[in-house]
Structure formats: C-alpha cells, structure tokens
Amino acid sequence: MNIIRLLLGFFLPPLGVFLTVGVGPTLFINILLTLLGWLPGSVHAIWVIAKHNENPNREEGIY
C-alpha cells in the first residue's frame, strides 16, 4: 500500500495525501500547493507520506 500511496502522491498529490492522513489541514495545504503548481504539491505529498510511514503511531495532524 505504501508504494501505491507514493505513486499517487507523485502523480495525483491530493489523493495520496488524502489516503494517508484523511481530510484535514494537511490535505488543504496540499491542494493549495498543487493549485500553485504540480511540483510543489507533489513534493509536499511525498514528504507527508514519508513522514507518516516513519512514525505510524503518531496522531493525525499537520506535517
């Protein structure tokens, strides 16, 4: 599942973030960054997914 989320985070950044953290401030930040350009949204999505995989026991929040 992690590979799928990373690929979605690269090609469709908001979807990858949504599948990782759900609806919240992180998703809205990613949508804004994606609207500003695909690259910032993609970098943010991959970073969020990687950080979430690093510590999966952490409560959902802003990354």
PDB file of N, H, CA, C and O in Angstrom:
ATOM      1  N   MET A   1       0.819  -1.191   0.000  1.00  0.00           N
ATOM      2  CA  MET A   1       0.000   0.000   0.000  1.00  0.00           C
ATOM      3  C   MET A   1       0.869   1.263   0.000  1.00  0.00           C
ATOM      4  O   MET A   1       0.474   2.282  -0.567  1.00  0.00           O
ATOM      5  N   ASN A   2       2.048   1.205   0.630  1.00  0.00           N
ATOM      6  H   ASN A   2       2.369   0.378   1.091  1.00  0.00           H
ATOM      7  CA  ASN A   2       2.906   2.383   0.679  1.00  0.00           C
ATOM      8  C   ASN A   2       3.385   2.795  -0.710  1.00  0.00           C
ATOM      9  O   ASN A   2       3.467   3.985  -1.012  1.00  0.00           O
ATOM     10  N   ILE A   3       3.695   1.826  -1.545  1.00  0.00           N
ATOM     11  H   ILE A   3       3.628   0.859  -1.300  1.00  0.00           H
ATOM     12  CA  ILE A   3       4.152   2.133  -2.904  1.00  0.00           C
ATOM     13  C   ILE A   3       3.040   2.814  -3.681  1.00  0.00           C
ATOM     14  O   ILE A   3       3.285   3.769  -4.419  1.00  0.00           O
ATOM     15  N   ILE A   4       1.823   2.328  -3.519  1.00  0.00           N
ATOM     16  H   ILE A   4       1.624   1.553  -2.919  1.00  0.00           H
ATOM     17  CA  ILE A   4       0.683   2.932  -4.222  1.00  0.00           C
ATOM     18  C   ILE A   4       0.488   4.365  -3.764  1.00  0.00           C
ATOM     19  O   ILE A   4       0.271   5.254  -4.587  1.00  0.00           O
ATOM     20  N   ARG A   5       0.563   4.600  -2.452  1.00  0.00           N
ATOM     21  H   ARG A   5       0.739   3.877  -1.784  1.00  0.00           H
ATOM     22  CA  ARG A   5       0.407   5.973  -1.946  1.00  0.00           C
ATOM     23  C   ARG A   5       1.515   6.894  -2.452  1.00  0.00           C
ATOM     24  O   ARG A   5       1.259   8.049  -2.790  1.00  0.00           O
ATOM     25  N   LEU A   6       2.741   6.384  -2.504  1.00  0.00           N
ATOM     26  H   LEU A   6       2.949   5.445  -2.230  1.00  0.00           H
ATOM     27  CA  LEU A   6       3.839   7.207  -3.014  1.00  0.00           C
ATOM     28  C   LEU A   6       3.640   7.538  -4.491  1.00  0.00           C
ATOM     29  O   LEU A   6       3.876   8.672  -4.909  1.00  0.00           O
ATOM     30  N   LEU A   7       3.210   6.567  -5.277  1.00  0.00           N
ATOM     31  H   LEU A   7       3.018   5.646  -4.938  1.00  0.00           H
ATOM     32  CA  LEU A   7       2.952   6.827  -6.692  1.00  0.00           C
ATOM     33  C   LEU A   7       1.801   7.821  -6.867  1.00  0.00           C
ATOM     34  O   LEU A   7       1.884   8.728  -7.696  1.00  0.00           O
ATOM     35  N   LEU A   8       0.738   7.652  -6.094  1.00  0.00           N
ATOM     36  H   LEU A   8       0.670   6.916  -5.421  1.00  0.00           H
ATOM     37  CA  LEU A   8      -0.371   8.605  -6.160  1.00  0.00           C
ATOM     38  C   LEU A   8       0.077   9.986  -5.685  1.00  0.00           C
ATOM     39  O   LEU A   8      -0.348  11.003  -6.234  1.00  0.00           O
ATOM     40  N   GLY A   9       0.934  10.021  -4.666  1.00  0.00           N
ATOM     41  H   GLY A   9       1.279   9.195  -4.220  1.00  0.00           H
ATOM     42  CA  GLY A   9       1.465  11.296  -4.186  1.00  0.00           C
ATOM     43  C   GLY A   9       2.289  11.999  -5.246  1.00  0.00           C
ATOM     44  O   GLY A   9       2.350  13.229  -5.276  1.00  0.00           O
ATOM     45  N   PHE A  10       2.916  11.236  -6.106  1.00  0.00           N
ATOM     46  H   PHE A  10       2.866  10.238  -6.081  1.00  0.00           H
ATOM     47  CA  PHE A  10       3.720  11.832  -7.171  1.00  0.00           C
ATOM     48  C   PHE A  10       2.838  12.316  -8.324  1.00  0.00           C
ATOM     49  O   PHE A  10       3.021  13.428  -8.820  1.00  0.00           O
ATOM     50  N   PHE A  11       1.881  11.483  -8.753  1.00  0.00           N
ATOM     51  H   PHE A  11       1.732  10.579  -8.350  1.00  0.00           H
ATOM     52  CA  PHE A  11       1.067  11.824  -9.922  1.00  0.00           C
ATOM     53  C   PHE A  11      -0.195  12.618  -9.579  1.00  0.00           C
ATOM     54  O   PHE A  11      -0.575  13.521 -10.324  1.00  0.00           O
ATOM     55  N   LEU A  12      -0.842  12.295  -8.473  1.00  0.00           N
ATOM     56  H   LEU A  12      -0.534  11.561  -7.868  1.00  0.00           H
ATOM     57  CA  LEU A  12      -2.055  12.996  -8.026  1.00  0.00           C
ATOM     58  C   LEU A  12      -1.875  13.354  -6.545  1.00  0.00           C
ATOM     59  O   LEU A  12      -2.410  12.669  -5.675  1.00  0.00           O
ATOM     60  N   PRO A  13      -1.130  14.416  -6.259  1.00  0.00           N
ATOM     61  CA  PRO A  13      -0.734  14.712  -4.877  1.00  0.00           C
ATOM     62  C   PRO A  13      -1.877  14.754  -3.850  1.00  0.00           C
ATOM     63  O   PRO A  13      -1.736  14.145  -2.790  1.00  0.00           O
ATOM     64  N   PRO A  14      -2.996  15.439  -4.108  1.00  0.00           N
ATOM     65  CA  PRO A  14      -4.031  15.467  -3.074  1.00  0.00           C
ATOM     66  C   PRO A  14      -4.612  14.084  -2.745  1.00  0.00           C
ATOM     67  O   PRO A  14      -4.973  13.822  -1.598  1.00  0.00           O
ATOM     68  N   LEU A  15      -4.701  13.220  -3.723  1.00  0.00           N
ATOM     69  H   LEU A  15      -4.408  13.433  -4.655  1.00  0.00           H
ATOM     70  CA  LEU A  15      -5.232  11.886  -3.475  1.00  0.00           C
ATOM     71  C   LEU A  15      -4.284  11.076  -2.591  1.00  0.00           C
ATOM     72  O   LEU A  15      -4.729  10.359  -1.695  1.00  0.00           O
ATOM     73  N   GLY A  16      -2.992  11.187  -2.837  1.00  0.00           N
ATOM     74  H   GLY A  16      -2.630  11.770  -3.564  1.00  0.00           H
ATOM     75  CA  GLY A  16      -2.025  10.493  -1.992  1.00  0.00           C
ATOM     76  C   GLY A  16      -2.064  10.979  -0.554  1.00  0.00           C
ATOM     77  O   GLY A  16      -1.964  10.181   0.378  1.00  0.00           O
ATOM     78  N   VAL A  17      -2.209  12.288  -0.373  1.00  0.00           N
ATOM     79  H   VAL A  17      -2.289  12.936  -1.130  1.00  0.00           H
ATOM     80  CA  VAL A  17      -2.296  12.848   0.985  1.00  0.00           C
ATOM     81  C   VAL A  17      -3.601  12.424   1.645  1.00  0.00           C
ATOM     82  O   VAL A  17      -3.617  12.076   2.826  1.00  0.00           O
ATOM     83  N   PHE A  18      -4.688  12.451   0.892  1.00  0.00           N
ATOM     84  H   PHE A  18      -4.675  12.733  -0.067  1.00  0.00           H
ATOM     85  CA  PHE A  18      -5.981  12.045   1.447  1.00  0.00           C
ATOM     86  C   PHE A  18      -5.951  10.601   1.929  1.00  0.00           C
ATOM     87  O   PHE A  18      -6.463  10.300   3.008  1.00  0.00           O
ATOM     88  N   LEU A  19      -5.365   9.714   1.152  1.00  0.00           N
ATOM     89  H   LEU A  19      -4.949   9.959   0.276  1.00  0.00           H
ATOM     90  CA  LEU A  19      -5.297   8.308   1.551  1.00  0.00           C
ATOM     91  C   LEU A  19      -4.372   8.092   2.751  1.00  0.00           C
ATOM     92  O   LEU A  19      -4.486   7.087   3.452  1.00  0.00           O
ATOM     93  N   THR A  20      -3.460   9.033   2.985  1.00  0.00           N
ATOM     94  H   THR A  20      -3.368   9.849   2.416  1.00  0.00           H
ATOM     95  CA  THR A  20      -2.520   8.891   4.093  1.00  0.00           C
ATOM     96  C   THR A  20      -3.052   9.492   5.378  1.00  0.00           C
ATOM     97  O   THR A  20      -3.023   8.833   6.418  1.00  0.00           O
ATOM     98  N   VAL A  21      -3.540  10.733   5.337  1.00  0.00           N
ATOM     99  H   VAL A  21      -3.563  11.268   4.493  1.00  0.00           H
ATOM    100  CA  VAL A  21      -3.943  11.422   6.567  1.00  0.00           C
ATOM    101  C   VAL A  21      -5.425  11.759   6.627  1.00  0.00           C
ATOM    102  O   VAL A  21      -5.911  12.187   7.674  1.00  0.00           O
ATOM    103  N   GLY A  22      -6.154  11.577   5.537  1.00  0.00           N
ATOM    104  H   GLY A  22      -5.759  11.229   4.687  1.00  0.00           H
ATOM    105  CA  GLY A  22      -7.576  11.902   5.538  1.00  0.00           C
ATOM    106  C   GLY A  22      -7.816  13.386   5.324  1.00  0.00           C
ATOM    107  O   GLY A  22      -6.931  14.120   4.884  1.00  0.00           O
ATOM    108  N   VAL A  23      -9.035  13.812   5.645  1.00  0.00           N
ATOM    109  H   VAL A  23      -9.753  13.215   6.002  1.00  0.00           H
ATOM    110  CA  VAL A  23      -9.406  15.223   5.469  1.00  0.00           C
ATOM    111  C   VAL A  23      -8.912  15.999   6.674  1.00  0.00           C
ATOM    112  O   VAL A  23      -9.177  15.629   7.817  1.00  0.00           O
ATOM    113  N   GLY A  24      -8.197  17.070   6.412  1.00  0.00           N
ATOM    114  H   GLY A  24      -7.982  17.372   5.483  1.00  0.00           H
ATOM    115  CA  GLY A  24      -7.669  17.901   7.485  1.00  0.00           C
ATOM    116  C   GLY A  24      -6.836  19.017   6.907  1.00  0.00           C
ATOM    117  O   GLY A  24      -6.814  19.221   5.693  1.00  0.00           O
ATOM    118  N   PRO A  25      -6.151  19.740   7.770  1.00  0.00           N
ATOM    119  CA  PRO A  25      -5.350  20.870   7.305  1.00  0.00           C
ATOM    120  C   PRO A  25      -4.247  20.476   6.333  1.00  0.00           C
ATOM    121  O   PRO A  25      -3.924  21.237   5.421  1.00  0.00           O
ATOM    122  N   THR A  26      -3.669  19.301   6.518  1.00  0.00           N
ATOM    123  H   THR A  26      -3.931  18.683   7.259  1.00  0.00           H
ATOM    124  CA  THR A  26      -2.602  18.853   5.628  1.00  0.00           C
ATOM    125  C   THR A  26      -3.115  18.679   4.210  1.00  0.00           C
ATOM    126  O   THR A  26      -2.426  19.027   3.251  1.00  0.00           O
ATOM    127  N   LEU A  27      -4.314  18.145   4.070  1.00  0.00           N
ATOM    128  H   LEU A  27      -4.874  17.861   4.849  1.00  0.00           H
ATOM    129  CA  LEU A  27      -4.906  17.968   2.741  1.00  0.00           C
ATOM    130  C   LEU A  27      -5.158  19.308   2.075  1.00  0.00           C
ATOM    131  O   LEU A  27      -4.880  19.472   0.887  1.00  0.00           O
ATOM    132  N   PHE A  28      -5.682  20.269   2.828  1.00  0.00           N
ATOM    133  H   PHE A  28      -5.907  20.135   3.793  1.00  0.00           H
ATOM    134  CA  PHE A  28      -5.971  21.578   2.247  1.00  0.00           C
ATOM    135  C   PHE A  28      -4.692  22.321   1.854  1.00  0.00           C
ATOM    136  O   PHE A  28      -4.671  23.034   0.851  1.00  0.00           O
ATOM    137  N   ILE A  29      -3.638  22.154   2.636  1.00  0.00           N
ATOM    138  H   ILE A  29      -3.655  21.574   3.451  1.00  0.00           H
ATOM    139  CA  ILE A  29      -2.347  22.741   2.278  1.00  0.00           C
ATOM    140  C   ILE A  29      -1.851  22.124   0.975  1.00  0.00           C
ATOM    141  O   ILE A  29      -1.334  22.824   0.104  1.00  0.00           O
ATOM    142  N   ASN A  30      -2.011  20.810   0.849  1.00  0.00           N
ATOM    143  H   ASN A  30      -2.431  20.242   1.556  1.00  0.00           H
ATOM    144  CA  ASN A  30      -1.557  20.139  -0.360  1.00  0.00           C
ATOM    145  C   ASN A  30      -2.371  20.566  -1.570  1.00  0.00           C
ATOM    146  O   ASN A  30      -1.809  20.747  -2.651  1.00  0.00           O
ATOM    147  N   ILE A  31      -3.664  20.729  -1.419  1.00  0.00           N
ATOM    148  H   ILE A  31      -4.120  20.582  -0.541  1.00  0.00           H
ATOM    149  CA  ILE A  31      -4.494  21.193  -2.533  1.00  0.00           C
ATOM    150  C   ILE A  31      -4.046  22.578  -2.975  1.00  0.00           C
ATOM    151  O   ILE A  31      -3.940  22.844  -4.172  1.00  0.00           O
ATOM    152  N   LEU A  32      -3.782  23.461  -2.021  1.00  0.00           N
ATOM    153  H   LEU A  32      -3.868  23.245  -1.048  1.00  0.00           H
ATOM    154  CA  LEU A  32      -3.308  24.804  -2.359  1.00  0.00           C
ATOM    155  C   LEU A  32      -1.972  24.746  -3.086  1.00  0.00           C
ATOM    156  O   LEU A  32      -1.788  25.429  -4.094  1.00  0.00           O
ATOM    157  N   LEU A  33      -1.041  23.941  -2.592  1.00  0.00           N
ATOM    158  H   LEU A  33      -1.190  23.386  -1.773  1.00  0.00           H
ATOM    159  CA  LEU A  33       0.259  23.820  -3.255  1.00  0.00           C
ATOM    160  C   LEU A  33       0.122  23.221  -4.648  1.00  0.00           C
ATOM    161  O   LEU A  33       0.841  23.620  -5.564  1.00  0.00           O
ATOM    162  N   THR A  34      -0.789  22.273  -4.820  1.00  0.00           N
ATOM    163  H   THR A  34      -1.374  21.949  -4.076  1.00  0.00           H
ATOM    164  CA  THR A  34      -0.991  21.670  -6.133  1.00  0.00           C
ATOM    165  C   THR A  34      -1.594  22.679  -7.101  1.00  0.00           C
ATOM    166  O   THR A  34      -1.260  22.673  -8.286  1.00  0.00           O
ATOM    167  N   LEU A  35      -2.468  23.535  -6.618  1.00  0.00           N
ATOM    168  H   LEU A  35      -2.739  23.540  -5.656  1.00  0.00           H
ATOM    169  CA  LEU A  35      -3.028  24.584  -7.474  1.00  0.00           C
ATOM    170  C   LEU A  35      -1.962  25.593  -7.900  1.00  0.00           C
ATOM    171  O   LEU A  35      -2.046  26.172  -8.983  1.00  0.00           O
ATOM    172  N   LEU A  36      -0.965  25.801  -7.047  1.00  0.00           N
ATOM    173  H   LEU A  36      -0.897  25.331  -6.167  1.00  0.00           H
ATOM    174  CA  LEU A  36       0.131  26.707  -7.387  1.00  0.00           C
ATOM    175  C   LEU A  36       1.095  26.072  -8.390  1.00  0.00           C
ATOM    176  O   LEU A  36       1.831  26.770  -9.087  1.00  0.00           O
ATOM    177  N   GLY A  37       1.080  24.770  -8.449  1.00  0.00           N
ATOM    178  H   GLY A  37       0.482  24.203  -7.882  1.00  0.00           H
ATOM    179  CA  GLY A  37       1.945  24.054  -9.388  1.00  0.00           C
ATOM    180  C   GLY A  37       2.027  22.603  -8.991  1.00  0.00           C
ATOM    181  O   GLY A  37       1.959  22.261  -7.810  1.00  0.00           O
ATOM    182  N   TRP A  38       2.175  21.744  -9.995  1.00  0.00           N
ATOM    183  H   TRP A  38       2.230  22.021 -10.954  1.00  0.00           H
ATOM    184  CA  TRP A  38       2.206  20.315  -9.716  1.00  0.00           C
ATOM    185  C   TRP A  38       3.414  19.930  -8.861  1.00  0.00           C
ATOM    186  O   TRP A  38       3.287  19.098  -7.962  1.00  0.00           O
ATOM    187  N   LEU A  39       4.568  20.514  -9.121  1.00  0.00           N
ATOM    188  H   LEU A  39       4.671  21.190  -9.851  1.00  0.00           H
ATOM    189  CA  LEU A  39       5.786  20.132  -8.407  1.00  0.00           C
ATOM    190  C   LEU A  39       5.711  20.413  -6.903  1.00  0.00           C
ATOM    191  O   LEU A  39       6.039  19.525  -6.116  1.00  0.00           O
ATOM    192  N   PRO A  40       5.291  21.622  -6.463  1.00  0.00           N
ATOM    193  CA  PRO A  40       5.197  21.838  -5.005  1.00  0.00           C
ATOM    194  C   PRO A  40       4.215  20.879  -4.324  1.00  0.00           C
ATOM    195  O   PRO A  40       4.481  20.391  -3.226  1.00  0.00           O
ATOM    196  N   GLY A  41       3.092  20.613  -4.973  1.00  0.00           N
ATOM    197  H   GLY A  41       2.876  21.010  -5.865  1.00  0.00           H
ATOM    198  CA  GLY A  41       2.126  19.682  -4.403  1.00  0.00           C
ATOM    199  C   GLY A  41       2.670  18.274  -4.327  1.00  0.00           C
ATOM    200  O   GLY A  41       2.430  17.564  -3.351  1.00  0.00           O
ATOM    201  N   SER A  42       3.394  17.866  -5.339  1.00  0.00           N
ATOM    202  H   SER A  42       3.589  18.443  -6.133  1.00  0.00           H
ATOM    203  CA  SER A  42       3.963  16.531  -5.381  1.00  0.00           C
ATOM    204  C   SER A  42       5.049  16.359  -4.317  1.00  0.00           C
ATOM    205  O   SER A  42       5.095  15.335  -3.636  1.00  0.00           O
ATOM    206  N   VAL A  43       5.905  17.340  -4.176  1.00  0.00           N
ATOM    207  H   VAL A  43       5.868  18.172  -4.729  1.00  0.00           H
ATOM    208  CA  VAL A  43       6.970  17.275  -3.162  1.00  0.00           C
ATOM    209  C   VAL A  43       6.353  17.209  -1.761  1.00  0.00           C
ATOM    210  O   VAL A  43       6.783  16.416  -0.924  1.00  0.00           O
ATOM    211  N   HIS A  44       5.347  18.044  -1.516  1.00  0.00           N
ATOM    212  H   HIS A  44       4.997  18.688  -2.196  1.00  0.00           H
ATOM    213  CA  HIS A  44       4.681  18.041  -0.207  1.00  0.00           C
ATOM    214  C   HIS A  44       4.013  16.695   0.055  1.00  0.00           C
ATOM    215  O   HIS A  44       4.102  16.170   1.164  1.00  0.00           O
ATOM    216  N   ALA A  45       3.350  16.136  -0.943  1.00  0.00           N
ATOM    217  H   ALA A  45       3.278  16.563  -1.844  1.00  0.00           H
ATOM    218  CA  ALA A  45       2.664  14.856  -0.768  1.00  0.00           C
ATOM    219  C   ALA A  45       3.648  13.743  -0.433  1.00  0.00           C
ATOM    220  O   ALA A  45       3.401  12.948   0.474  1.00  0.00           O
ATOM    221  N   ILE A  46       4.743  13.681  -1.148  1.00  0.00           N
ATOM    222  H   ILE A  46       4.943  14.327  -1.885  1.00  0.00           H
ATOM    223  CA  ILE A  46       5.738  12.640  -0.882  1.00  0.00           C
ATOM    224  C   ILE A  46       6.337  12.817   0.503  1.00  0.00           C
ATOM    225  O   ILE A  46       6.594  11.834   1.199  1.00  0.00           O
ATOM    226  N   TRP A  47       6.558  14.049   0.906  1.00  0.00           N
ATOM    227  H   TRP A  47       6.349  14.847   0.341  1.00  0.00           H
ATOM    228  CA  TRP A  47       7.090  14.327   2.241  1.00  0.00           C
ATOM    229  C   TRP A  47       6.102  13.889   3.328  1.00  0.00           C
ATOM    230  O   TRP A  47       6.502  13.273   4.316  1.00  0.00           O
ATOM    231  N   VAL A  48       4.816  14.204   3.150  1.00  0.00           N
ATOM    232  H   VAL A  48       4.491  14.705   2.347  1.00  0.00           H
ATOM    233  CA  VAL A  48       3.795  13.818   4.127  1.00  0.00           C
ATOM    234  C   VAL A  48       3.701  12.299   4.224  1.00  0.00           C
ATOM    235  O   VAL A  48       3.643  11.752   5.325  1.00  0.00           O
ATOM    236  N   ILE A  49       3.686  11.623   3.093  1.00  0.00           N
ATOM    237  H   ILE A  49       3.734  12.068   2.199  1.00  0.00           H
ATOM    238  CA  ILE A  49       3.586  10.162   3.094  1.00  0.00           C
ATOM    239  C   ILE A  49       4.810   9.540   3.754  1.00  0.00           C
ATOM    240  O   ILE A  49       4.678   8.596   4.533  1.00  0.00           O
ATOM    241  N   ALA A  50       5.988  10.050   3.457  1.00  0.00           N
ATOM    242  H   ALA A  50       6.095  10.817   2.824  1.00  0.00           H
ATOM    243  CA  ALA A  50       7.217   9.511   4.046  1.00  0.00           C
ATOM    244  C   ALA A  50       7.248   9.741   5.554  1.00  0.00           C
ATOM    245  O   ALA A  50       7.638   8.846   6.304  1.00  0.00           O
ATOM    246  N   LYS A  51       6.846  10.916   6.005  1.00  0.00           N
ATOM    247  H   LYS A  51       6.529  11.643   5.395  1.00  0.00           H
ATOM    248  CA  LYS A  51       6.829  11.207   7.438  1.00  0.00           C
ATOM    249  C   LYS A  51       5.806  10.341   8.153  1.00  0.00           C
ATOM    250  O   LYS A  51       6.052   9.882   9.268  1.00  0.00           O
ATOM    251  N   HIS A  52       4.670  10.114   7.528  1.00  0.00           N
ATOM    252  H   HIS A  52       4.470  10.487   6.622  1.00  0.00           H
ATOM    253  CA  HIS A  52       3.642   9.281   8.151  1.00  0.00           C
ATOM    254  C   HIS A  52       4.124   7.837   8.259  1.00  0.00           C
ATOM    255  O   HIS A  52       3.861   7.171   9.260  1.00  0.00           O
ATOM    256  N   ASN A  53       4.822   7.352   7.244  1.00  0.00           N
ATOM    257  H   ASN A  53       5.036   7.893   6.431  1.00  0.00           H
ATOM    258  CA  ASN A  53       5.355   5.984   7.278  1.00  0.00           C
ATOM    259  C   ASN A  53       6.474   5.841   8.295  1.00  0.00           C
ATOM    260  O   ASN A  53       6.705   4.753   8.824  1.00  0.00           O
ATOM    261  N   GLU A  54       7.166   6.936   8.569  1.00  0.00           N
ATOM    262  H   GLU A  54       6.978   7.819   8.139  1.00  0.00           H
ATOM    263  CA  GLU A  54       8.277   6.918   9.512  1.00  0.00           C
ATOM    264  C   GLU A  54       7.778   6.677  10.938  1.00  0.00           C
ATOM    265  O   GLU A  54       8.427   5.979  11.718  1.00  0.00           O
ATOM    266  N   ASN A  55       6.623   7.256  11.275  1.00  0.00           N
ATOM    267  H   ASN A  55       6.095   7.823  10.642  1.00  0.00           H
ATOM    268  CA  ASN A  55       6.081   7.139  12.617  1.00  0.00           C
ATOM    269  C   ASN A  55       4.570   6.931  12.533  1.00  0.00           C
ATOM    270  O   ASN A  55       3.822   7.884  12.746  1.00  0.00           O
ATOM    271  N   PRO A  56       4.093   5.725  12.232  1.00  0.00           N
ATOM    272  CA  PRO A  56       2.666   5.492  12.016  1.00  0.00           C
ATOM    273  C   PRO A  56       1.821   5.571  13.284  1.00  0.00           C
ATOM    274  O   PRO A  56       0.597   5.656  13.185  1.00  0.00           O
ATOM    275  N   ASN A  57       2.423   5.547  14.467  1.00  0.00           N
ATOM    276  H   ASN A  57       3.418   5.479  14.548  1.00  0.00           H
ATOM    277  CA  ASN A  57       1.652   5.611  15.710  1.00  0.00           C
ATOM    278  C   ASN A  57       1.298   7.037  16.114  1.00  0.00           C
ATOM    279  O   ASN A  57       0.525   7.245  17.050  1.00  0.00           O
ATOM    280  N   ARG A  58       1.853   8.007  15.419  1.00  0.00           N
ATOM    281  H   ARG A  58       2.481   7.838  14.659  1.00  0.00           H
ATOM    282  CA  ARG A  58       1.584   9.411  15.726  1.00  0.00           C
ATOM    283  C   ARG A  58       0.152   9.759  15.343  1.00  0.00           C
ATOM    284  O   ARG A  58      -0.372   9.269  14.343  1.00  0.00           O
ATOM    285  N   GLU A  59      -0.476  10.613  16.154  1.00  0.00           N
ATOM    286  H   GLU A  59      -0.050  11.011  16.967  1.00  0.00           H
ATOM    287  CA  GLU A  59      -1.826  11.052  15.844  1.00  0.00           C
ATOM    288  C   GLU A  59      -1.805  11.894  14.586  1.00  0.00           C
ATOM    289  O   GLU A  59      -0.796  12.518  14.258  1.00  0.00           O
ATOM    290  N   GLU A  60      -2.945  11.906  13.871  1.00  0.00           N
ATOM    291  H   GLU A  60      -3.764  11.399  14.137  1.00  0.00           H
ATOM    292  CA  GLU A  60      -3.037  12.698  12.655  1.00  0.00           C
ATOM    293  C   GLU A  60      -2.905  14.176  13.008  1.00  0.00           C
ATOM    294  O   GLU A  60      -3.402  14.627  14.040  1.00  0.00           O
ATOM    295  N   GLY A  61      -2.246  14.904  12.159  1.00  0.00           N
ATOM    296  H   GLY A  61      -1.842  14.538  11.321  1.00  0.00           H
ATOM    297  CA  GLY A  61      -2.067  16.325  12.406  1.00  0.00           C
ATOM    298  C   GLY A  61      -1.350  16.968  11.255  1.00  0.00           C
ATOM    299  O   GLY A  61      -1.211  16.379  10.183  1.00  0.00           O
ATOM    300  N   ILE A  62      -0.895  18.179  11.480  1.00  0.00           N
ATOM    301  H   ILE A  62      -1.008  18.657  12.351  1.00  0.00           H
ATOM    302  CA  ILE A  62      -0.190  18.911  10.435  1.00  0.00           C
ATOM    303  C   ILE A  62       1.248  18.415  10.397  1.00  0.00           C
ATOM    304  O   ILE A  62       1.906  18.287  11.429  1.00  0.00           O
ATOM    305  N   TYR A  63       1.719  18.138   9.189  1.00  0.00           N
ATOM    306  H   TYR A  63       1.184  18.242   8.350  1.00  0.00           H
ATOM    307  CA  TYR A  63       3.086  17.686   8.987  1.00  0.00           C
ATOM    308  C   TYR A  63       3.882  18.806   8.386  1.00  0.00           C
ATOM    309  O   TYR A  63       5.075  18.646   8.128  1.00  0.00           O
TER     310      TYR A  63
END
